Amino acid sequence: MPTLPLYRDDFYLSTAEGTVTAVREDGAIELDQTCFYATSGGQPGDTGYLERADGSRIELGVTVNGEDKSIVLHKPLEAQPSPAVGEKLVLHVDWARRYKLMRMHTACHILSVVCQFPITGAAVGEDESRVDFDMSETIDKDVVTAAMMEIVNANHPVYLQWITDAELAANPGIVKSKNVRPPQGMGRVSLVCIGENAAVDSQPCGGTHVSETQEVGDIHIVKIEKKGKENRRFRIKFGTPE
């Protein structure tokens, strides 16, 4: 049974109610709806816990997709109780962790605005992220940091626009990543837009993001690594350069 992904319409939703629709042999729990983000596109899945009617908790280790992206599996840590199908639960996302990932993912988008080269890979982390670009040019990390912080401090709005799968298929050039495709098959695809009327950026992405660039806070490029003749890896961290 498909899971309704509540986070797609509200990245700030950290608590919601859900009904158990299935419990798999490995203990993974399926719900009719969820505010938990499932691992995808370089962003880790949410952690947190499911609260039962008696107040007890089912602590979750990770959230992932099932056979396809329409199924979300909430995977408990070891030795956790198993709910019954039909049981109603209150979902609690680890908000401090999720918010850091939202800030970081938005920072990765800002980096792609500053460095307008095809993206060959990315991994969003709580404290450090990386974005790989198909580029051979040499670029100074402090110059990149300054350009990113200019966008952050301008406090541009960050918001979603929706297009159909067919519209995306007709405009493949809007996808910046060479290797990771935006989530499709659900009828619509979210465009993450930065700036009024998407003046700063617009790209398909199914991850979670903050609502204003200023929320990203201080970020900087720690280093730029050469990964092959035409590949550069940018490492981003929170805070100011040391």
Secondary structure in CASP SS format (residue, H / E / C, confidence):
PFRMAT SS
TARGET T0000
AUTHOR 0000-0000-0000
METHOD secondary structure of the structure
MODEL  1
M C 1.00
P C 1.00
T C 1.00
L E 1.00
P E 1.00
L H 1.00
Y H 1.00
R H 1.00
D C 1.00
D C 1.00
F C 1.00
Y C 1.00
L C 1.00
S C 1.00
T E 1.00
A E 1.00
E E 1.00
G E 1.00
T E 1.00
V E 1.00
T E 1.00
A E 1.00
V E 1.00
R C 1.00
E C 1.00
D C 1.00
G C 1.00
A C 1.00
I E 1.00
E E 1.00
L E 1.00
D C 1.00
Q E 1.00
T E 1.00
C C 1.00
F C 1.00
Y C 1.00
A C 1.00
T C 1.00
S E 1.00
G C 1.00
G C 1.00
Q E 1.00
P C 1.00
G C 1.00
D C 1.00
T C 1.00
G E 1.00
Y E 1.00
L E 1.00
E E 1.00
R C 1.00
A C 1.00
D C 1.00
G C 1.00
S C 1.00
R E 1.00
I E 1.00
E E 1.00
L E 1.00
G E 1.00
V E 1.00
T E 1.00
V E 1.00
N E 1.00
G C 1.00
E C 1.00
D C 1.00
K C 1.00
S C 1.00
I C 1.00
V E 1.00
L E 1.00
H E 1.00
K E 1.00
P E 1.00
L C 1.00
E C 1.00
A C 1.00
Q C 1.00
P C 1.00
S C 1.00
P C 1.00
A C 1.00
V C 1.00
G C 1.00
E C 1.00
K E 1.00
L E 1.00
V E 1.00
L E 1.00
H E 1.00
V E 1.00
D C 1.00
W H 1.00
A H 1.00
R H 1.00
R H 1.00
Y H 1.00
K H 1.00
L H 1.00
M H 1.00
R H 1.00
M H 1.00
H H 1.00
T H 1.00
A H 1.00
C H 1.00
H H 1.00
I H 1.00
L H 1.00
S H 1.00
V H 1.00
V H 1.00
C C 1.00
Q C 1.00
F C 1.00
P C 1.00
I E 1.00
T E 1.00
G E 1.00
A E 1.00
A E 1.00
V C 1.00
G C 1.00
E C 1.00
D C 1.00
E E 1.00
S E 1.00
R E 1.00
V E 1.00
D E 1.00
F E 1.00
D C 1.00
M C 1.00
S C 1.00
E C 1.00
T C 1.00
I C 1.00
D C 1.00
K H 1.00
D H 1.00
V H 1.00
V H 1.00
T H 1.00
A H 1.00
A H 1.00
M H 1.00
M H 1.00
E H 1.00
I H 1.00
V H 1.00
N H 1.00
A C 1.00
N C 1.00
H C 1.00
P E 1.00
V E 1.00
Y E 1.00
L E 1.00
Q E 1.00
W E 1.00
I E 1.00
T E 1.00
D H 1.00
A H 1.00
E H 1.00
L H 1.00
A H 1.00
A H 1.00
N C 1.00
P H 1.00
G H 1.00
I H 1.00
V C 1.00
K C 1.00
S E 1.00
K C 1.00
N C 1.00
V C 1.00
R C 1.00
P C 1.00
P C 1.00
Q C 1.00
G C 1.00
M C 1.00
G C 1.00
R E 1.00
V E 1.00
S E 1.00
L E 1.00
V E 1.00
C E 1.00
I E 1.00
G C 1.00
E H 1.00
N H 1.00
A H 1.00
A C 1.00
V C 1.00
D E 1.00
S E 1.00
Q E 1.00
P E 1.00
C C 1.00
G C 1.00
G C 1.00
T C 1.00
H C 1.00
V C 1.00
S C 1.00
E E 1.00
T H 1.00
Q H 1.00
E H 1.00
V H 1.00
G C 1.00
D C 1.00
I E 1.00
H E 1.00
I E 1.00
V E 1.00
K E 1.00
I E 1.00
E E 1.00
K E 1.00
K C 1.00
G C 1.00
K C 1.00
E C 1.00
N C 1.00
R E 1.00
R E 1.00
F E 1.00
R E 1.00
I E 1.00
K E 1.00
F E 1.00
G C 1.00
T C 1.00
P C 1.00
E C 1.00
END
